[in-house]
Amino acid sequence: MIRFLTFRLDKYAAEYAIKRRAVRKAKQEERAAQEAAEKEAPVVVEEAPVAAEEAPAAEA
């Protein structure tokens, strides 16, 4: 049964598969590094300055 489920790739398809795996791995490592950097970076929360209340405009 297994012999019918296997197939062979030509050399171009094999090279493409290797490159595709390398690109996926690089993206995954980049994403992991970015997430690690986000976890390590301190979270800075700035409060919005409170604007002084303006006097209501005089209506004529």
C-alpha positions as CSV (number, residue, x, y, z in Angstrom):
1,M,0.0,0.0,0.0
2,I,2.8,2.5,0.9
3,R,4.5,2.0,-2.5
4,F,1.5,3.5,-4.2
5,L,1.5,6.6,-2.0
6,T,5.1,7.6,-2.7
7,F,6.2,9.7,-5.6
8,R,9.4,11.1,-6.9
9,L,10.2,14.8,-7.5
10,D,12.3,16.0,-10.4
11,K,15.5,18.0,-9.5
12,Y,13.8,21.3,-10.0
13,A,10.9,20.5,-7.7
14,A,13.3,19.2,-5.1
15,E,15.4,22.4,-5.2
16,Y,12.3,24.5,-5.0
17,A,11.1,22.5,-1.9
18,I,14.5,23.0,-0.2
19,K,14.4,26.8,-0.9
20,R,10.8,27.0,0.3
21,R,11.6,25.3,3.6
22,A,14.6,27.6,4.1
23,V,12.4,30.7,3.5
24,R,9.7,29.4,5.9
25,K,12.3,28.6,8.6
26,A,13.8,32.1,8.2
27,K,10.4,33.7,8.6
28,Q,9.6,31.6,11.6
29,E,12.9,32.5,13.2
30,E,12.4,36.2,12.5
31,R,8.9,36.0,14.0
32,A,10.2,34.3,17.1
33,A,13.0,36.9,17.5
34,Q,10.5,39.7,17.1
35,E,8.2,38.2,19.7
36,A,11.1,37.7,22.1
37,A,12.2,41.3,21.6
38,E,8.6,42.5,22.3
39,K,8.5,40.5,25.5
40,E,11.9,41.9,26.7
41,A,11.1,45.5,25.7
42,P,9.7,47.5,28.6
43,V,6.1,48.7,28.0
44,V,5.9,52.5,28.2
45,V,2.5,53.9,28.8
46,E,2.2,57.6,28.6
47,E,-0.8,59.4,29.9
48,A,-2.4,61.9,27.7
49,P,-2.1,65.4,29.0
50,V,-5.3,66.8,30.4
51,A,-6.3,69.8,28.5
52,A,-7.5,72.7,30.5
53,E,-11.2,73.2,30.0
54,E,-11.9,76.1,27.7
55,A,-14.6,78.6,28.6
56,P,-17.7,78.0,26.5
57,A,-17.9,80.4,23.6
58,A,-20.3,83.2,24.2
59,E,-23.3,83.0,22.0
60,A,-24.9,86.2,20.6
